[in-house]
């Protein structure tokens, strides 16, 4: 469930930090009744950033295939990944 707080509540830093960490969700901050900022824990931010990188890579790959690039067979993909990351 979305957490929405007015900007005046930013004085409650410890409570907001605890909420961000416990919920794992962004906290939306309003100013004069309108959306102004979003606060989230570092863990949530890093997870979100990593997920966006994956989605962007997938979207880029789809565009490349639409523009004529030949897809790589899945077996080759796994071979490349294993060669790159084996032993890490």
Residue frames as qw, qx, qy, qz and C-alpha x, y, z in Angstrom:
[[0.000, 0.890, 0.457, 0.000, 0.00, 0.00, 0.00],
 [0.385, 0.577, -0.029, 0.719, 1.32, 3.44, -0.86],
 [0.432, -0.598, -0.379, 0.559, 2.49, 5.66, 1.95],
 [0.209, 0.685, 0.214, 0.665, 1.73, 9.35, 1.45],
 [0.451, -0.584, -0.382, 0.557, 2.86, 12.02, 3.88],
 [0.149, 0.975, 0.115, 0.115, 2.75, 15.82, 3.90],
 [0.550, 0.557, -0.303, 0.544, 6.06, 17.64, 3.65],
 [0.330, -0.727, 0.301, -0.522, 5.73, 18.95, 7.22],
 [0.936, -0.320, 0.102, -0.106, 6.15, 15.34, 8.46],
 [0.739, 0.478, -0.336, 0.336, 9.73, 15.28, 7.18],
 [0.194, -0.713, 0.462, -0.490, 10.72, 16.52, 10.64],
 [0.848, -0.291, 0.365, -0.252, 10.03, 12.95, 11.82],
 [0.380, 0.625, -0.658, -0.180, 13.18, 11.58, 10.18],
 [0.173, -0.266, 0.931, -0.183, 13.59, 8.50, 12.36],
 [0.621, 0.287, 0.591, -0.428, 9.95, 7.45, 11.89],
 [0.645, 0.647, -0.148, -0.379, 10.12, 7.96, 8.13],
 [0.195, 0.556, -0.805, -0.070, 13.37, 5.99, 7.91],
 [0.366, -0.066, 0.884, -0.284, 11.84, 3.13, 9.88],
 [0.679, 0.469, 0.343, -0.449, 8.74, 3.14, 7.67],
 [0.513, 0.673, -0.433, -0.312, 10.85, 3.10, 4.50],
 [0.071, 0.418, -0.905, 0.039, 12.88, 0.14, 5.72],
 [0.448, 0.082, 0.805, -0.381, 9.94, -1.84, 7.12],
 [0.666, 0.531, 0.279, -0.444, 7.63, -1.35, 4.15],
 [0.543, -0.077, 0.648, 0.529, 10.24, -1.66, 1.41],
 [0.328, 0.720, 0.546, 0.274, 8.05, 0.72, -0.55],
 [0.258, 0.309, 0.020, 0.915, 8.52, 4.34, -1.58],
 [0.113, -0.659, -0.543, 0.508, 7.02, 7.09, 0.55],
 [0.244, 0.599, 0.394, 0.653, 5.34, 9.84, -1.44],
 [0.243, -0.434, -0.340, 0.798, 5.68, 13.34, -0.03],
 [0.171, 0.762, 0.518, 0.349, 3.09, 15.98, -0.86],
 [0.231, -0.224, -0.149, 0.935, 3.39, 19.74, -0.78],
 [0.345, 0.247, 0.050, -0.904, 0.23, 21.84, -0.79],
 [0.760, 0.251, 0.426, -0.422, -1.72, 18.72, -1.68],
 [0.741, 0.606, -0.237, -0.165, 0.36, 17.82, -4.75],
 [0.949, -0.072, 0.040, 0.304, 3.05, 15.20, -5.23],
 [0.008, 0.958, -0.288, -0.015, 6.50, 16.67, -4.61],
 [0.078, 0.613, -0.784, 0.064, 9.07, 13.98, -3.71],
 [0.943, -0.100, -0.277, -0.154, 9.59, 10.28, -3.18],
 [0.225, -0.659, 0.674, -0.248, 11.64, 8.77, -0.35],
 [0.967, -0.010, -0.216, -0.137, 12.84, 5.17, -0.22],
 [0.717, -0.570, 0.365, 0.169, 15.43, 3.08, 1.56],
 [0.058, 0.659, -0.657, -0.362, 18.79, 2.49, -0.10],
 [0.388, -0.029, 0.919, 0.068, 17.96, -1.21, -0.41],
 [0.513, 0.627, 0.548, -0.209, 14.73, -0.44, -2.26],
 [0.267, 0.853, -0.211, -0.395, 16.48, 2.09, -4.45],
 [0.116, -0.500, 0.807, 0.292, 19.26, -0.33, -5.42],
 [0.456, 0.221, 0.862, -0.013, 16.75, -3.11, -6.15],
 [0.450, 0.776, 0.325, -0.301, 14.64, -0.76, -8.25],
 [0.125, 0.796, -0.440, -0.397, 17.72, 0.52, -10.10],
 [0.256, -0.264, 0.902, 0.225, 18.87, -3.03, -10.88],
 [0.487, 0.451, 0.740, -0.112, 15.40, -4.07, -12.08],
 [0.371, 0.849, 0.059, -0.371, 15.22, -1.02, -14.35],
 [0.033, -0.626, 0.678, 0.383, 18.61, -1.91, -15.85],
 [0.367, 0.055, 0.921, 0.121, 17.33, -5.40, -16.69],
 [0.444, 0.681, 0.536, -0.227, 14.09, -4.06, -18.19],
 [0.217, 0.846, -0.226, -0.431, 16.04, -1.52, -20.26],
 [0.166, -0.410, 0.833, 0.332, 18.39, -4.24, -21.54],
 [0.425, 0.324, 0.845, 0.000, 15.41, -6.39, -22.53],
 [0.380, 0.819, 0.272, -0.332, 13.71, -3.47, -24.29],
 [0.065, 0.744, -0.500, -0.438, 16.94, -2.69, -26.15],
 [0.295, -0.149, 0.916, 0.228, 17.26, -6.34, -27.22],
 [0.459, 0.560, 0.673, -0.151, 13.68, -6.41, -28.47],
 [0.292, 0.868, -0.046, -0.400, 14.34, -3.28, -30.53],
 [0.106, -0.556, 0.730, 0.383, 17.51, -4.81, -31.97],
 [0.383, 0.154, 0.904, 0.115, 15.58, -7.91, -33.06],
 [0.407, 0.755, 0.432, -0.280, 12.83, -5.74, -34.55],
 [0.209, 0.867, -0.275, -0.360, 15.54, -3.94, -36.53],
 [0.791, 0.495, -0.342, -0.111, 16.92, -7.17, -37.97],
 [0.084, -0.583, 0.777, -0.219, 19.43, -8.44, -35.40],
 [0.725, -0.004, -0.667, -0.174, 19.56, -12.21, -35.18],
 [0.691, -0.607, 0.189, -0.345, 18.60, -13.59, -31.74],
 [0.145, 0.479, -0.849, 0.168, 21.19, -15.72, -29.92],
 [0.736, -0.209, -0.611, -0.205, 20.05, -19.28, -29.15],
 [0.618, -0.709, 0.102, -0.324, 19.40, -19.80, -25.42],
 [0.948, -0.164, -0.025, 0.272, 22.01, -22.56, -25.17],
 [0.571, 0.436, -0.090, 0.690, 24.65, -20.13, -26.41],
 [0.242, -0.782, 0.067, -0.571, 23.48, -17.49, -23.96],
 [0.821, -0.558, 0.076, -0.095, 23.92, -19.88, -21.03],
 [0.874, 0.102, -0.033, 0.474, 27.33, -21.00, -22.32],
 [0.299, 0.634, -0.096, 0.707, 28.48, -17.38, -22.51],
 [0.479, -0.742, 0.092, -0.461, 27.16, -16.61, -19.02],
 [0.933, -0.342, 0.017, 0.107, 28.78, -19.70, -17.56],
 [0.739, 0.292, -0.065, 0.603, 32.11, -18.87, -19.19],
 [0.078, 0.699, -0.090, 0.705, 31.93, -15.29, -17.93],
 [0.472, -0.630, 0.225, -0.573, 30.76, -15.96, -14.37],
 [0.923, -0.132, -0.357, 0.053, 31.95, -19.50, -13.56],
 [0.687, -0.034, -0.396, 0.608, 33.97, -19.51, -10.36],
 [0.000, -0.476, 0.129, -0.870, 32.75, -16.10, -9.15]]
